[in-house]
Amino acid sequence: MTDTPEKHDPEETAATPVPAGSNETPPPAGAADGGKSDTPATAPAVADATPAAPPAPAAPAGGAGEMKEAPLLEHLSELRIRLVRCLIAVGIGFAGSYAFAEKLLVILLKPLTDVLPKGSTLIATTLPEKFFTIMKLALVAGAFAVSPYIFYQLWKFVAPGLYKEERRLIVPIAIATAVCFVGGAMFGYFVVFPFGFQFFVDYASEYITIMPTISAYFSLAVTLLFAFGIIFELPVFIFFLTSLGLVTTKALRKFRRWAILLSFIVAAILTPTPDAVNQLLMAGPMCILYEVGIWVSWFVDRSRKQEKAAKEAAAQAEAAGTTENPEQAQAQATEPTDTPKADDTANRAG
C-alpha cells in the first residue's frame, strides 16, 4: 500500500508572494508534487476590465513661469500703449503751443516783471538760452493743454482694479483730475507768485541790482506750478486709494492732525521763501483739500457698503430659493409612496 501524494490547495499556491523585482513566475498549482496532483493547473488571471487611466500630459517646460509672466506682460504692453498715446498727445500739444510760445513767455514772466524795480530785467547768459526756454515752455504748455487726455489714459490703465460703478466715472474723474491740476497751477501763478517774488525783490538795494536769468526763472516757476498742481490732486488721490481699499474714512479722520502737520512741512520745503505768509498760502489749501478728500472717501465708502449689502441680499435670496426647491421636491416625492401604503393597510384590515 502506497501513500498518495499530498494535494496542494491551488489558492494557497496562487497566493504565494513573489519577491518584488524578481523575474520568476509563481509555480503552477501542483508543481510541488511533480505535477501528479489531480487539481488542474490554475488558469492565467484575467486582465482587469477597468481601463488604465491615460497618462497625464507632460507640463511644458517653464509652464508655471509663463502662467505668472503672462499677466505681467499684458499689463506692461497696455502700459506701453497708454504711454505712447500720451506722448503723441503731448507732441500735438507742443506743436500747437509753439506757434504762440513768445506770448506764453511774456505771460509766464509777468509775475516777476511786475515786481522788479526800475532798471532791472531778465537776462540770457548764453545765446541759445532763450530758444531752449521757449522750447521747454511750449512743451509744458502742450502738456497742460492735453492733460485731460493724459489723465484719461492713466485712469483707463488702473480701471481694471476698480468696481463696475467706479469705471463709469472714468471720464468725469479724468476731467476732475485735469481741472484740479490746472487749478493748482493757476492758484500758484496768481496767488503765490506775486507774494514770493516780491519777497525776493525786497532784498534789492542801491548796491545790488536783481537781474535773474531767464532759464533760472523758468525752472523755478515751472517747479512751483507742478508742485501746486500735484498738491491740488489730493482729493483725487484719496479717491483712488479709497477705491482700492487701501484707506478708509475712519483712518483719514484719525490721521487728520498728522496731515495738518505734514502740510506745513511740505509747504516749508516747496515754497521759495521762508516767510510764514507763503507757507500759509500753500499749507492752507492742502488742509482744505484734505478735508475735501475725507468727504470724497466717505461717499466712496458709502457706495461700496451699499453695493456689498445689495450683493449679500441677492446671495441670500438665491440661497433661499435653492433650499426651498429641494424640500418641495422631496415632499412631492414622498406623497405617492405614502398613499399606497395607507390603502394597503386599510385593505388588509378589511
Contacts in CASP RR format, 6 or more apart in sequence:
PFRMAT RR
TARGET T0000
AUTHOR 0000-0000-0000
METHOD contacts of the structure
MODEL  1
MTDTPEKHDPEETAATPVPAGSNETPPPAGAADGGKSDTPATAPAVADAT
PAAPPAPAAPAGGAGEMKEAPLLEHLSELRIRLVRCLIAVGIGFAGSYAF
AEKLLVILLKPLTDVLPKGSTLIATTLPEKFFTIMKLALVAGAFAVSPYI
FYQLWKFVAPGLYKEERRLIVPIAIATAVCFVGGAMFGYFVVFPFGFQFF
VDYASEYITIMPTISAYFSLAVTLLFAFGIIFELPVFIFFLTSLGLVTTK
ALRKFRRWAILLSFIVAAILTPTPDAVNQLLMAGPMCILYEVGIWVSWFV
DRSRKQEKAAKEAAAQAEAAGTTENPEQAQAQATEPTDTPKADDTANRAG
5 33 0 8 1.000
5 36 0 8 1.000
5 37 0 8 1.000
6 33 0 8 1.000
7 30 0 8 1.000
7 33 0 8 1.000
7 37 0 8 1.000
7 38 0 8 1.000
7 39 0 8 1.000
8 29 0 8 1.000
8 30 0 8 1.000
8 32 0 8 1.000
8 33 0 8 1.000
8 37 0 8 1.000
8 39 0 8 1.000
10 29 0 8 1.000
10 30 0 8 1.000
10 39 0 8 1.000
10 42 0 8 1.000
13 26 0 8 1.000
13 27 0 8 1.000
13 28 0 8 1.000
13 29 0 8 1.000
13 30 0 8 1.000
13 31 0 8 1.000
13 32 0 8 1.000
13 42 0 8 1.000
14 26 0 8 1.000
14 29 0 8 1.000
14 42 0 8 1.000
16 26 0 8 1.000
16 27 0 8 1.000
18 24 0 8 1.000
18 25 0 8 1.000
18 26 0 8 1.000
28 41 0 8 1.000
28 42 0 8 1.000
29 37 0 8 1.000
29 39 0 8 1.000
29 40 0 8 1.000
29 41 0 8 1.000
29 42 0 8 1.000
30 36 0 8 1.000
30 37 0 8 1.000
30 39 0 8 1.000
30 41 0 8 1.000
60 66 0 8 1.000
78 157 0 8 1.000
79 157 0 8 1.000
82 153 0 8 1.000
82 154 0 8 1.000
82 156 0 8 1.000
82 157 0 8 1.000
85 149 0 8 1.000
85 153 0 8 1.000
86 149 0 8 1.000
86 150 0 8 1.000
86 153 0 8 1.000
86 154 0 8 1.000
89 146 0 8 1.000
89 149 0 8 1.000
89 150 0 8 1.000
90 139 0 8 1.000
90 142 0 8 1.000
90 143 0 8 1.000
90 146 0 8 1.000
90 150 0 8 1.000
91 142 0 8 1.000
92 146 0 8 1.000
93 141 0 8 1.000
93 142 0 8 1.000
93 143 0 8 1.000
93 145 0 8 1.000
93 146 0 8 1.000
94 138 0 8 1.000
94 139 0 8 1.000
94 141 0 8 1.000
94 142 0 8 1.000
96 138 0 8 1.000
96 142 0 8 1.000
96 145 0 8 1.000
97 104 0 8 1.000
97 137 0 8 1.000
97 138 0 8 1.000
97 139 0 8 1.000
97 141 0 8 1.000
97 142 0 8 1.000
97 145 0 8 1.000
98 134 0 8 1.000
98 135 0 8 1.000
98 138 0 8 1.000
101 134 0 8 1.000
101 135 0 8 1.000
101 137 0 8 1.000
101 138 0 8 1.000
101 141 0 8 1.000
102 134 0 8 1.000
104 137 0 8 1.000
104 138 0 8 1.000
104 141 0 8 1.000
105 133 0 8 1.000
105 134 0 8 1.000
105 137 0 8 1.000
108 137 0 8 1.000
108 218 0 8 1.000
108 221 0 8 1.000
109 122 0 8 1.000
109 214 0 8 1.000
109 217 0 8 1.000
111 189 0 8 1.000
111 193 0 8 1.000
111 194 0 8 1.000
111 197 0 8 1.000
111 221 0 8 1.000
112 122 0 8 1.000
112 193 0 8 1.000
112 197 0 8 1.000
112 212 0 8 1.000
112 217 0 8 1.000
113 121 0 8 1.000
113 122 0 8 1.000
114 194 0 8 1.000
115 194 0 8 1.000
115 197 0 8 1.000
115 198 0 8 1.000
115 201 0 8 1.000
116 201 0 8 1.000
116 210 0 8 1.000
117 201 0 8 1.000
117 204 0 8 1.000
117 210 0 8 1.000
119 209 0 8 1.000
120 204 0 8 1.000
120 209 0 8 1.000
120 210 0 8 1.000
120 211 0 8 1.000
121 211 0 8 1.000
122 211 0 8 1.000
122 212 0 8 1.000
122 213 0 8 1.000
122 214 0 8 1.000
122 217 0 8 1.000
123 211 0 8 1.000
123 212 0 8 1.000
123 213 0 8 1.000
123 214 0 8 1.000
124 130 0 8 1.000
124 213 0 8 1.000
124 214 0 8 1.000
124 215 0 8 1.000
125 213 0 8 1.000
129 213 0 8 1.000
129 214 0 8 1.000
129 215 0 8 1.000
130 214 0 8 1.000
132 215 0 8 1.000
133 214 0 8 1.000
133 215 0 8 1.000
133 218 0 8 1.000
136 218 0 8 1.000
136 222 0 8 1.000
137 218 0 8 1.000
140 222 0 8 1.000
140 225 0 8 1.000
143 150 0 8 1.000
144 181 0 8 1.000
144 182 0 8 1.000
144 185 0 8 1.000
147 177 0 8 1.000
147 178 0 8 1.000
147 181 0 8 1.000
147 182 0 8 1.000
148 174 0 8 1.000
148 175 0 8 1.000
148 177 0 8 1.000
148 178 0 8 1.000
149 174 0 8 1.000
150 178 0 8 1.000
151 173 0 8 1.000
151 174 0 8 1.000
151 177 0 8 1.000
151 178 0 8 1.000
151 181 0 8 1.000
152 170 0 8 1.000
152 171 0 8 1.000
152 174 0 8 1.000
154 174 0 8 1.000
155 170 0 8 1.000
155 173 0 8 1.000
155 174 0 8 1.000
155 177 0 8 1.000
156 170 0 8 1.000
158 240 0 8 1.000
159 167 0 8 1.000
159 170 0 8 1.000
161 244 0 8 1.000
162 243 0 8 1.000
162 244 0 8 1.000
163 243 0 8 1.000
163 304 0 8 1.000
163 307 0 8 1.000
165 303 0 8 1.000
165 307 0 8 1.000
166 243 0 8 1.000
166 300 0 8 1.000
173 236 0 8 1.000
173 239 0 8 1.000
176 236 0 8 1.000
177 233 0 8 1.000
177 236 0 8 1.000
180 229 0 8 1.000
180 232 0 8 1.000
180 233 0 8 1.000
180 235 0 8 1.000
180 236 0 8 1.000
181 229 0 8 1.000
181 230 0 8 1.000
181 232 0 8 1.000
181 233 0 8 1.000
182 229 0 8 1.000
183 228 0 8 1.000
183 229 0 8 1.000
183 232 0 8 1.000
184 228 0 8 1.000
184 229 0 8 1.000
184 231 0 8 1.000
184 232 0 8 1.000
184 285 0 8 1.000
185 225 0 8 1.000
185 226 0 8 1.000
185 228 0 8 1.000
185 229 0 8 1.000
187 228 0 8 1.000
187 232 0 8 1.000
187 285 0 8 1.000
188 224 0 8 1.000
188 225 0 8 1.000
188 228 0 8 1.000
189 225 0 8 1.000
191 281 0 8 1.000
192 224 0 8 1.000
192 228 0 8 1.000
192 271 0 8 1.000
192 278 0 8 1.000
192 281 0 8 1.000
192 282 0 8 1.000
193 221 0 8 1.000
193 224 0 8 1.000
195 273 0 8 1.000
195 277 0 8 1.000
195 278 0 8 1.000
195 281 0 8 1.000
196 271 0 8 1.000
196 272 0 8 1.000
196 273 0 8 1.000
196 278 0 8 1.000
199 273 0 8 1.000
199 275 0 8 1.000
199 278 0 8 1.000
200 210 0 8 1.000
200 272 0 8 1.000
200 273 0 8 1.000
201 210 0 8 1.000
203 210 0 8 1.000
204 210 0 8 1.000
220 272 0 8 1.000
224 270 0 8 1.000
224 272 0 8 1.000
227 270 0 8 1.000
228 282 0 8 1.000
231 266 0 8 1.000
231 282 0 8 1.000
231 285 0 8 1.000
231 286 0 8 1.000
231 289 0 8 1.000
232 285 0 8 1.000
232 289 0 8 1.000
234 286 0 8 1.000
234 289 0 8 1.000
234 290 0 8 1.000
234 292 0 8 1.000
234 293 0 8 1.000
235 289 0 8 1.000
235 292 0 8 1.000
235 293 0 8 1.000
235 296 0 8 1.000
238 247 0 8 1.000
238 252 0 8 1.000
238 290 0 8 1.000
238 293 0 8 1.000
238 294 0 8 1.000
238 296 0 8 1.000
238 297 0 8 1.000
239 293 0 8 1.000
239 296 0 8 1.000
239 297 0 8 1.000
239 300 0 8 1.000
241 247 0 8 1.000
242 248 0 8 1.000
242 249 0 8 1.000
242 296 0 8 1.000
242 297 0 8 1.000
242 300 0 8 1.000
242 301 0 8 1.000
243 300 0 8 1.000
247 297 0 8 1.000
248 297 0 8 1.000
248 301 0 8 1.000
249 294 0 8 1.000
249 297 0 8 1.000
249 298 0 8 1.000
249 301 0 8 1.000
252 259 0 8 1.000
252 290 0 8 1.000
252 293 0 8 1.000
252 294 0 8 1.000
252 297 0 8 1.000
253 294 0 8 1.000
256 290 0 8 1.000
256 294 0 8 1.000
259 287 0 8 1.000
259 290 0 8 1.000
260 287 0 8 1.000
260 290 0 8 1.000
263 282 0 8 1.000
263 283 0 8 1.000
263 284 0 8 1.000
263 286 0 8 1.000
263 287 0 8 1.000
263 290 0 8 1.000
264 279 0 8 1.000
264 283 0 8 1.000
266 282 0 8 1.000
266 283 0 8 1.000
266 286 0 8 1.000
267 278 0 8 1.000
267 279 0 8 1.000
267 280 0 8 1.000
267 282 0 8 1.000
267 283 0 8 1.000
267 284 0 8 1.000
267 286 0 8 1.000
268 274 0 8 1.000
268 279 0 8 1.000
270 282 0 8 1.000
271 278 0 8 1.000
271 279 0 8 1.000
271 281 0 8 1.000
271 282 0 8 1.000
272 278 0 8 1.000
END
